[in-house]
Amino acid sequence: MKISEFQKTIEDIYYERDKARGIPGTYLWFCEEVGELTRALNRREEEGRDLPGEFADVLAWLSTLASLVGVDLEQAAQKYARGCPSCHETPCKCSVK
């Protein structure tokens, strides 16, 4: 599935509900999902955590936020199409700061 297809799927499923909730409320849900991913990564060797599911949830909430503010994620991803946005190398050759 392409990024644009995923974003459209999430819009079809959740856009009206997320629009009614608004950007601040939707952003809080996104943060909660990032927190769940963080906990799953920290405990991935315990309890058989569902990492793919947690990544999918974060991606879904990111997609809905992008839709709410009118950002096409597939176009946004083009920022990295030529490598690092700063040095334009792959892998990045920028000095670590």
C-alpha positions as CSV (number, residue, x, y, z in Angstrom):
1,M,0.0,0.0,0.0
2,K,1.4,3.4,-0.9
3,I,1.5,6.2,1.7
4,S,-1.3,8.1,-0.1
5,E,-3.5,5.0,-0.2
6,F,-3.0,4.5,3.5
7,Q,-3.8,8.1,4.3
8,K,-7.0,7.9,2.2
9,T,-8.0,4.7,4.0
10,I,-7.6,6.3,7.4
11,E,-9.5,9.3,6.1
12,D,-12.4,7.0,5.0
13,I,-12.5,5.3,8.3
14,Y,-11.9,8.1,10.8
15,Y,-11.9,11.6,9.2
16,E,-15.3,12.8,10.4
17,R,-14.8,11.6,14.0
18,D,-11.3,13.1,14.1
19,K,-12.5,16.4,12.5
20,A,-15.2,16.6,15.2
21,R,-12.6,16.0,17.9
22,G,-10.3,18.7,16.5
23,I,-6.6,18.9,16.1
24,P,-5.7,19.4,19.8
25,G,-7.7,16.3,20.8
26,T,-6.5,14.2,17.9
27,Y,-2.9,15.2,18.7
28,L,-3.3,14.0,22.3
29,W,-4.5,10.6,20.9
30,F,-1.4,10.6,18.7
31,C,0.9,11.2,21.6
32,E,-0.8,8.4,23.6
33,E,-0.1,6.0,20.7
34,V,3.5,7.1,20.6
35,G,3.6,6.4,24.3
36,E,2.2,2.9,23.8
37,L,4.8,2.3,21.1
38,T,7.5,3.5,23.5
39,R,6.3,1.1,26.1
40,A,6.1,-1.8,23.6
41,L,9.7,-1.1,22.4
42,N,11.0,-1.0,26.0
43,R,9.2,-4.3,26.7
44,R,9.5,-6.1,23.4
45,E,11.3,-9.1,24.9
46,E,8.7,-9.4,27.6
47,E,5.0,-10.4,27.1
48,G,5.3,-10.7,23.3
49,R,4.3,-7.1,22.5
50,D,2.7,-6.4,19.1
51,L,5.2,-4.0,17.6
52,P,3.8,-4.0,14.1
53,G,0.4,-3.1,15.5
54,E,1.8,-0.3,17.6
55,F,3.7,1.1,14.6
56,A,0.5,0.9,12.6
57,D,-1.4,2.8,15.2
58,V,1.2,5.6,15.3
59,L,1.1,5.8,11.5
60,A,-2.7,5.9,11.5
61,W,-2.8,8.8,14.0
62,L,0.0,10.7,12.1
63,S,-2.0,10.2,8.9
64,T,-5.2,11.6,10.4
65,L,-3.4,14.6,11.8
66,A,-1.9,15.3,8.4
67,S,-5.3,15.0,6.8
68,L,-6.8,17.4,9.3
69,V,-4.2,20.1,8.4
70,G,-4.2,19.4,4.7
71,V,-0.8,17.7,4.4
72,D,-0.3,14.9,1.8
73,L,2.1,12.5,3.5
74,E,3.3,11.1,0.3
75,Q,4.3,14.5,-0.9
76,A,5.8,15.3,2.5
77,A,8.0,12.2,2.3
78,Q,9.6,13.6,-0.8
79,K,11.8,15.7,1.6
80,Y,13.9,12.5,1.9
81,A,13.8,11.3,-1.7
82,R,17.3,12.4,-2.4
83,G,18.9,11.3,0.8
84,C,19.6,13.5,3.9
85,P,17.8,16.9,3.4
86,S,21.0,18.7,4.7
87,C,23.9,16.9,3.0
88,H,21.9,15.1,0.3
89,E,23.9,11.9,1.0
90,T,22.8,8.3,1.6
91,P,23.8,7.4,4.2
92,C,23.9,10.8,5.9
93,K,27.4,12.3,6.1
94,C,26.4,15.2,8.4
95,S,28.5,15.4,11.6
96,V,26.6,14.2,14.6
97,K,25.6,17.0,17.0
